[in-house]
Amino acid sequence: MASRRRTLLKVIILGDSGYVNKKFSNQYKATIGADFLTKEVQCDDRLFTLQIWDTAGQERFQSLGVAFYRGADCCVLVYDVNSMKSFDNLNNWREEFLIQASPSDPDNFPFVLLGKQS
């Protein structure tokens, strides 16, 4: 039997407070300002473990950004489709992420834009 290759990917979710994640998990228990979830996804012969981090836009935890964002493989920027302000703030979230995470190739770092309805 062929062995599956496993890859760990760290995904950060950012956006204005109240828009990113109201129900990330049925048993949400933030310990230091972030919700943390793992999800396994299989694609062909590869198994991906997604480590998903969500600070729920709590600005008081932005000082911990370096620790949260370090080693991220992708950043999901979330906004509320009913709030132009949450959309307008996405560039601030992106820029802050790039400053805090210091990716090796910031021009090509993968960002995903996700609009949701609250």
NORLIN-V134189 format. One line per field, one symbol per residue. burial: + if it has 16 or more other C-alpha atoms within 10 Angstrom, else -. A space follows every 10 residues. Layout:
burial->???
This chain:
burial->--------++ ++++++--++ +--------- --++++---- -------+++ +++++++--- -+--++-++- -+++++++++ -----++--+ --++--++-+ +-+------- --------
